[in-house]
Amino acid sequence: MTGDVTLEPSGDWQIVRADDDVVHVIRAGDVTVILPTDAYLAIVSHEATPWQDWTGSASLGYSVQRASQETNTFSTILDTKRERPASPVFEPHWRTTVHVTALLSNAVEEATSIGTNTVNASLRQDAFFAPGNFVFGVVQYDHVGAQGLTLRQTYGGGAGYDFAQTARASLSVFAGLTFVRESFITNADQQTVQGLIGEKFRFQLTERAGLGHTLNVYPNLTLPGQYHFDTNTSITIKLTDRFSFTTGVLDLFLSNPAPQSERNNFALTTGLTATF
């Protein structure tokens, strides 16, 4: 519909249609967003290739310790997402999320070298069918050397809900069912069905400082009493529009690690983060 628009004292909008001068009134409570025609068309007519329209952050960190033990640790974290198709108001759409964490550490003492590596990579596809409501599928791979876990493969899906997303805060909760295959250094491979309960939270503490937290818990349904979880809490200090300083605490817990291995893998990370 094309015509002249007038804002009435009540807050309602009056549109006089150009072709027949019929008056239409849109109640203030029914208005979600108002955009100039050019801005609206730029959003809805935008076409993107699969590698475009990704947003997120990538961080790098490196630490060196030189004493009786020489330690070198490299860390990197990638968080990125893409939502298509774009729309100024809600319509069913897809959201793709990619996360990668890598912690590579090597310690040398008295000519003995010990390496401990942790790698996590996941891909989640969300399908939004109503405001805030989505179903998802997830694929995840984990390697945690301190737990004797050579490779964990996770495939599953479920449903979740995004609470109000604002510039200052956001909260997403989800739950589902997964099929897991775990390979250990010494134990036999294990295939199980596991639940999934998780949340992702973000809060802007000040104009330059933000808090982020994620938690994923996997109770083992095939072997009751066994479970694992991963959680990450980070604080980001904005340095420029593109770069930030980030420090975080990562905790990976496994109730049934390989013999002589640790159940808890705890790491403190610091690094420079770039947003895109």
Buried (B, 14 or more C-beta within 10 A) or exposed (E): EEBEEEEEEEEBBBBEEEEEEEEEEBEEEEEEEEEEEEEBEEEEEEEEEEEEBBEBBBBBBEBEEEEEEEBBBBBBBBBBBBBBBBBEEEEEBEBBBBBBBBBBBBBEEEEEEEEBBBBBBBBBBBBBEEEEEBBBBBBBBBBBBBBBBBBBBBEBBBBBBBEEEEEEBBBBBBBBEBBBEBBBBEBEEBEBEBBBBBBBBBEBEEEEBBBBBBBBBBBBBEBEEBBBBBBBBBBBBBEEEEEBBBBBBBBBBBEBBBEEBBEEBEBEBBBBBEBE
